[in-house]
């Protein structure tokens, strides 16, 4: 359906996207993961034809959209990370405005608006000004606008940033439903690994302008099949102790957050003993030690050296 | 495609209380304040001036005219001609007409107080600047003027006008009144001699000439500021639209519009049209309100509408340039600079704050959209026709063209960082 080939974008001296290759098959949900500044948004802007690539190509059903984006745009809905709405218009007026610029017939538009309001659950608040909406309601309307013209392909750029868990769940369910019921293909970026794990069939991991890993959830996790994750909680995490663990030859990755440490070590190795010994050496009081099978977050950490939300 | 953009801009503008106040309430409040703080400079075309005019006669009109009548009686003329001349002479009392029927007329008596002074007092009065102006009537003035007018004999005598230099407006008015008075006295007498016309010049004729000779425009201060404030505040449409467009860009709404297969040029045209229509609506509301509240009416409504429409299109063009600059520099600064600085400079140069006396500033001001619009509106208020405002309309047209070209060149192209 959509193929991205060796896409590059250079802004003055900065190479924001460096040779990205990816594809989307009809009806799948694909996750695009990466820390801030990885080049995700620039990639999405190029794929959605908003900015021209420095080199490379984007093909929609085998036709390049770089110079002729009209066909893709007819079938594409984009949910930007920002609340791209008019705050001084009501929810319904926003939908009416975007429906009209999508040239949806007047009679059809009224029906489409009703449908969209049903999907995003904003029927009761449709006549309130957007500026009076909660963060979750704005996010839902942000999605609703992208659904008006019945797209077959939707790019969602962090659609759940900064909202309460209830709204987040609602959005995730909506995305899942859109994919299942309407067979809409979705490219989904998020900082929340659990969202990607829940929604996506395949995943691309991006860092510093490159795709550094790609595959199904299981394939990605398999990258860490030879490793295990050890979660440690201590009364106080001392620098000496972190240094000792970091310098240990079996520790592939280490992250410290508050009073917790996450270590990636070889699977077959019994690392418990080492943890206890080094803790004693540095007078660290341990509260708990757990071994986990790798998560996508661990894979991300392994590949980029950073937590997803860094 | 463009209409939804225009409709949306109107909705946004109406719901934006801050800008709504700035664009509609502020100019009217300012006109109110100015009206009640400085009052009307001109009322019904006549300036509100309290001036005292002294008239010093070095002659006696009755004696002059009697002497001439006696001379004519002794002339070897047919009796019928003599009777006609004497009858004409009986109505010919130029000094009385000047004092009573012109300066003392109903329309001018509130403007000028006329006092008679003896010729010996003239020098002292000049030194003391006791009077706003002194008119000296030379010896045998009526005698000479009648002779020159009726028989075309001898030179036409001149009145001497001394004015206090601090009273520019009075000076100009008096000079014009006297100029027209002398001319009218001479020509109407000639007409009378030929059996046509009335012997005294009408005040309307004099007033009509005052307007064209001295360029004292019969525009009330209320009219002045209604026009001045309206053409100034209409410029804020450009900065407001620039800000709205910047928000659309910042919040990625613009990208959504592009993704709906709306070309950026359609969006651009939509912004120009929306700004022009908003500017036109603003002008109509302000001027409409002024008709009802301040009584500022337009003698030629079509001419007025044409100027308003052209000025609105120029404002639309300026708005497009501000939008382009905001997009190019990815900030709202262009709107801020235009709204906070450039509008004020334009308003000063164009004369929105007060009438500009400097010729150079006037010239520059006429090349600002508000200045050109203001001059055209004033000419229309005074009853001038299209011929008199062609220059201003051309300035507005040229400004629109140049500014739109600049806006198109500045607007970022696809692929540029915008």
Boltz contact constraints between the chains, C-beta under 6 A:
constraints:
  - contact:
      token1: [A, 50]
      token2: [B, 255]
      max_distance: 6.0
  - contact:
      token1: [A, 52]
      token2: [B, 414]
      max_distance: 6.0
  - contact:
      token1: [A, 52]
      token2: [B, 415]
      max_distance: 6.0
  - contact:
      token1: [A, 70]
      token2: [B, 261]
      max_distance: 6.0
  - contact:
      token1: [A, 73]
      token2: [B, 259]
      max_distance: 6.0
  - contact:
      token1: [A, 73]
      token2: [B, 261]
      max_distance: 6.0
  - contact:
      token1: [A, 78]
      token2: [B, 259]
      max_distance: 6.0
  - contact:
      token1: [A, 80]
      token2: [B, 252]
      max_distance: 6.0
  - contact:
      token1: [A, 82]
      token2: [B, 251]
      max_distance: 6.0
  - contact:
      token1: [A, 82]
      token2: [B, 252]
      max_distance: 6.0
  - contact:
      token1: [A, 84]
      token2: [B, 251]
      max_distance: 6.0
  - contact:
      token1: [A, 84]
      token2: [B, 252]
      max_distance: 6.0
  - contact:
      token1: [A, 84]
      token2: [B, 253]
      max_distance: 6.0
  - contact:
      token1: [A, 84]
      token2: [B, 256]
      max_distance: 6.0
  - contact:
      token1: [A, 88]
      token2: [B, 12]
      max_distance: 6.0
  - contact:
      token1: [A, 88]
      token2: [B, 15]
      max_distance: 6.0
  - contact:
      token1: [A, 97]
      token2: [B, 4]
      max_distance: 6.0
  - contact:
      token1: [A, 97]
      token2: [B, 8]
      max_distance: 6.0
  - contact:
      token1: [A, 100]
      token2: [B, 4]
      max_distance: 6.0
  - contact:
      token1: [A, 101]
      token2: [B, 4]
      max_distance: 6.0
  - contact:
      token1: [A, 101]
      token2: [B, 257]
      max_distance: 6.0
  - contact:
      token1: [A, 101]
      token2: [B, 260]
      max_distance: 6.0
  - contact:
      token1: [A, 101]
      token2: [B, 262]
      max_distance: 6.0
  - contact:
      token1: [A, 102]
      token2: [B, 260]
      max_distance: 6.0
